[in-house]
Amino acid sequence: MGPKKYKTKKIRTFLLFLALACIIWVLTKFSKSYTATISGNINYINLPENTVLGDGNPDKFSFEVTANGFKFLQYQLNTPEIDIPVANYLPNNNNRIIIERNELNRLIASELENEVSVKNLSLNQIIINLDTVASRMIPIRANIKIRYKEGFRAVDTALLNPNVVKVSAPANELNKIDTIRTKEISLTDVDKKVDLDLQLELPASNSWKVEPSTVKFSQEVKEFTQKKLNVPIEIVNLPPGIKVKIIPNSLTISFDVPMENFNNITATDFKVVCDYAKKDSADNFMVAEIIRQPEGILNVEVSEKKIDFLIFK
């Protein structure tokens, strides 16, 4: 055997014995019993019907454990947890539960293996506060900002479906709520119908249940243009035997109309009147009023409102 091969074999043998020595040391070290403080989590399960957890219920605990090193390694990798079936401890007609130290020790011991000893629990008792759950329908308010592309506008009122939701929550919290807003959304350069699923803005609490948790928002959007029409003025409530001449006898109405309806709207769709019973006799004028106009038009304006008149008997 050459010197180089002999040296390589010697190194391998040394490493093998070193590894075995480390394993034996670890096994020896971890086989010994130690006492140390371990932290754990509390889970509340099986809540009574129509109740939720109140505020201030403890969710962590610590205790001293005497166990071997392998168990401590296990607890470091997997935090101990205890499940407390709340309904099992609920007194009659009482939303406040007290679990004493002895029962807590029993619950912890049931989660750990028999060879583990539990001492010095950090909690002398657990006081569990429950809130009564109430339910009612609450209106939704959309929190959405829309900026339309030039020439485009909303048509009719935006729709929410549904416009109310069923909310189940602690009664003392629910009584403070009048509406629920959706999460804020902003849209720009909108030039077509808006259809969105909106999330609701809800408290960061597991005690709230909302059905449904989203609502549908719908807003019709159309392109508008301006149109002008000359419409004759009618006089109403004119006494018998009196003739009146008005100046002017017609006026121009300007309005914004959806492009698709531009050619469908004519002067006959409007009715403009001057009420003789409301005349201003001192200055000899009447006020023109639009008493009929087509649906779906916006920004209606008239060229004249003050109409002069002459009386002929």
Secondary structure, DSSP 8 states (H G I E B T S, - for coil): --HHHHHHHHHHHHHHHHHHHHHHHHHHHHHSEEEEEEEEEEEEES--TTEEE-TT---EEEEEEEEEHHHHHHHHHS--EEEEEGGGG--TT-SEEEEEHHHHHHHHHHHS-TT-EEE--S-SEEEEEEEEEEEEEEEEE--EEEEE-TTEEEEEEEEEESSEEEEEEEHHHHTT-S-EEB--EEEEEE-S-EEEEEEB---S-TT-EEESSEEEEEEEEEEEEEEEEEEEEEEES--TT-EEEEESSEEEEEEEEEGGGGGG--GGG-EEEEEGGG-BTTTTEEEEEEEE--TT-EEEEES-SEEEEEEE-
